[in-house]
Amino acid sequence: MLTPQTGCRFSLICLFLLTLSVKTVTAYEASNLPYQQQKNVVYAEVHGVGLLLDIFTPQSQPNGLAIVDVASGAYHSDRGKIRDHKRAKMFDIFCSRGYTVFAVRPGSIKKFNGPEMLENLNRGILWVKEHAKEYQINPDKLALLGASAGGHLACMAAVSAYDPQAKTRVKAVGVFFPPTDLMNYGGLKIDIRGNDPLANSIRRLITPKGSETIAEDKLDELRTAFSPARLVKPGLPPFLFIHGTADFMVPIQQSRTMVAALEKANVPVTLIVKEGGGHPWPTIHEEVEKMANWIDEQLK
């Protein structure tokens, strides 16, 4: 007969066994991943704040090439953004091909504005190049990846390193659905001094804290300076854009605008349009594979 005491004891034993089985499955899954993950490596310090990156090294034969992945979404770079990239199978796909991936977290909007996050990203690129020998990668053959806000920052890093001798110069840039033109966002006329969510977000992104009374012409100057589509120059590395037609967060016009600017400057560029794709879409790992194929062509 099962008494309350024995029933309680039986429940505890079942819970203990269930916990053991979960841990075993987790360990099994980890051992079968195509990468080893090193978490929270400090790559720089800004005003006493440590900037972090995760390093994903391939379990199989490394190919000597590396990816700098900008882990930022909505201009936040908490650990959840790396989990988002894991769900997109980004690390699985690239590490299974032998790439070492450095997931750089350039800081969040609560602490940094856009230009500061760009500076933090550039610090991450420099750190990767300075540690190339340690991770057995070629510092002259880096690809830069990002999605949404991370794609915006990746584009900004690329266009600001237009000089072939620039220390943060990369070999190729692949991005998903990035903002690229803060002066013309989806064909909308933005009242930059208005109180709508878009105007508020742009002001917060481009201005230093405490600059709420800045003049409108200065705001236009600042948002132009943070619009990579308006900063394109000849000689930039090749770009790949992947964008969905049903993206209501970042309209596909943003990718098309920068593609047109790159084409005008004779910079190699490819646009893959995902019909019905949102921000993002459930099968985005299929497009990550396409991006990996493109990166293979550019770096190998």
N, C-alpha and C positions, 0 to 999 in steps of 0.2 A: 504494500500500500504506500502511495506517495504522500508523505506528510508535508506540511508547509516548510519544515526545515530541509528535508531532502529535496523538495522541489526547488527551493532557493539555491541549494548547493548544485543541483543539476543545471539550473539556468546559468550559474556563474561558470561552470565547466564548459557549457556550450558557447558562452560568450568568449571565453579564453581561447577555445579551439577556433572559433570564427576569426578572432583577431590574428591568430597565428597563420591561418590560411590566407588572409588578406595580405599580410606581410610577405608571405612566400610568393604570392602572385606578383606583388610589386617588385620584389627582388628579381624574380624571373624576367619580368618585362624589362627592367633596367639592364640586365645582362644581355638582352637581345636588341637593345637600341644600337643604331649605327654610330653612336658617338659617346664620348665621355664628357660630362658637363662640369666645368669649374665655375662656381658661383661667386658673385660679389667681389671681383678683383678690382681694387682701387686703381684707376688709371690717372687720376688727377685730383687735386684739392683746390677748391675755389672758396675763398672767404671762410675757411674752416669746414667746408662741406665736402665730403668725399664723393667723387663721381665714380660710378660702378659700371662694370661690364661683366658678362658671362662669356666663357670660352667653350666652344663645342669642338672637340678634336675628334677626327674620324677613328673608328675602331679598326677599320681596314687600312689598306695601304694609302697613306696621304699622297696627294698629287702636288704638294708644294705651293698650292695656291690658296688664297684666303678671300673671305667675304667680310665686309664690315656691314653689319645689319643694324639699322637705326631703330631701336626699340622705343617707339614713341607713338601714342595714339591720343588724339585730341590734346596734344601737347602735354601729355602726362607720360612719365616713363617709369611707373611702378612695376613691380615684378609681374603683375597681371599682363603687361604687354608682351613679355617673353612667353607667357603661357599662350597668348593669342597666336604668336608665331609658331609655337609648338603644335597647336591645333591645326594650323595651316600646313603642317608637316615640312616647314622650311628647313629645320635643322636635320630632319631625317633625310630629306632629298639631297641637300648639298653635301652633308657628311658622308652619305653612302657613295657619293662620287669622289670622295677624297678631299673635299674642301675643309679647311678650318674656318669656323665661323666665329666672329667676335661680335656679340650682341651688345652694342654700346647704348647706355642709358644716359642721354644728355641732360637730364633734369626735367622738372615739371614747371608748368606755368605758374603754380603757386609760389615758386621760389625764383624763377628766371623768366625773362622775356624772350622773345624769339631770337634776336641777335645774340643774346647770351647763350641760349641753347645751341645755336650754330657754332659759337666759339667753343663750347664744351664738346660738340661733335668733332670739331677739328682737332681738339686735344686728343680725343680717342683715336682718330686716324693716325696722328703722329705717334701715339703710344704703340699702336700695332706695328707701324713701320720700324720703330726703335727696338721692338722685341721680335723682329722677324727671324733673326738667327735662332733665338730660343725656341720658337715654334716651327722652325724649318719651313718658312714660307718665303716667297719672293716679294719683297716690299714694292717692287715696280709693277706688280701685276695684281693689284687689289681691285675687287669689284665692290661697289657701294649699293646697298639695297635699302628700301624703306617702303612703308605703306601709310597712306593718309598723311598725318602730320610728320611721320618719319620720312615719307616720300618727299614732302616739301623741304624738310631740312637736308635730305640727301641732294636734292636738286640745287639748293642754295650752296651747299658745300662744293658741288661740282662747278657751278658757274663762277664762284668766287675764286676758284683755283684754275682759272683759264690759262694762266701762264704755264707753259710746259715744264718750267723749272720749279713751280710751286711745290712746297713740301707736302701739302695735303692733296696733291693731284692723284686721281685714281684712273684706272684703265677702262672702266665701264660702269654705267649707272642703270640699274633696273628698279622701277618704282611702280607701285600700285596706287591708283586713284589719289594723286597728290594735289593739293592746292598749288597753283603756280602764278596766279595773277590776282592780287588783292585790290586792284583798281577796277577790274571788271569780273565780277564773280557770278558766273552763270548768266551773263547778259543783264544783270540787275544793276540799276543805278544806286550806289550805296551812298547814303548821307552819312559821311564819316563822323559827323558830330551828333548823329541821332542816337536814340536810346533803344533801337531795336537790337535783338540778340546778336546779329551778324556784325553790326557796327561796334557794339561793345566788345565782342570777341577780338576783332581786328585791332582796335585801340589797345586792348590789354596785351596783345601779342607784340605790337611794334614799338610801344612807348615804354620808357623807364618808369618805375613806380614813382608816384608823386608828380607826374606830368599831365594831370587831367586837364589843365587849362591851356595846353599847347595849341597853337594856331592851326587853322584848317590847312593852309598851304604847307605847313611843316608836316602835318599828318600825311598829306599826299606824298610828300617827299620821302617820308619814312616807309610808307607802304609800297611805294615804287621800289625802294631800295631792298625790300624784302619780298619782291615778286620775281622769282627766277626767270619767268617767261620774258620779262623786260630787261634782263641782264645778260642775255645770250650773246656770245661773241664767237667768231670763227675759231676753229682749232680745239673745241671741247671734245671730250671722249664720247664714244657712242652711247646712246640712250635707248632704253626700252620702256614703254609705258603700257600698262594693262589697266583697263578701266571698264566698268559696267555701264550699260545704257540706262539702268534703273537706279542709279546712285543719286539719292536725294540729299546726301550729306555734302558730297563734293561733286558738282555736276561734271559730266564728261567734257564739257566745254573747257575745263581747266587743263586737261591733258591735251586736247586738240590745240589750244592756244600755244602751249609751249612746243608742241610738235611743229606747228607752223613756223614759229620763231627759229627753231633749230634747222628746219629745212631751208629757210631763207639764208641762214648763215653757213649752209653746206656742211652741217654736222650730221653724221650718220644717225638716223633715228627710226625706230619701229614702233607702231601703235597696234596693240592687240585689243580689239573691242569684244567685250563679253556681253552678248545679247541677254538682256534681262538681269544682268549682274547688279547687285546692290552694293552695300558697303559694310562687309564684303559679301560673299555668296558661299553656300554650303560646300561647293566642290572646288573651292579656290586652290586646293592642292594640285589640281590638274593644270592650272595656270602657273603655279610655282614650278612644275616640271618644265613647262615651256620656257620659263625664265631661266631655269638651270641649263636647258639646251642652248639658249642664246648666250649665256655667260660662258659656257664651254667654248663656243665659237670665238668669243672675244678674247679670252685669256689663253687658250691653248693653241 
